[in-house]
């Protein structure tokens, strides 16, 4: 995959730190569909672009 750059993936706790919220809130946003996440086996990850989208929209409270 020449020329392809992979995006950073955040775990729920890292995303919670960025949003200055609890990991429970981040998980609720994922359940509600407000925040898109990728499930890798048992792991849940959030793409950096998705975090940036939420911050830009001001939907972090």
C-alpha positions, 0 to 999 in steps of 0.5 A: 500500500504505497502512499497510504498513511494510516490514521492514529487510533485512540482507545476509549480512555485516550479519547475521554482525555481529549474530550475532557469527559469520562470513558463512560460518556465516550462509550455512551456516545459510541452506543448512541451513534454520536461517535463512530468507532471501530471494533477490533476483536474486543478492542474499541478504537476511535479514529483521530479524524472522528475525534477532530470532527466531534471537537470541530462540531463542539459536541463534546459536552 
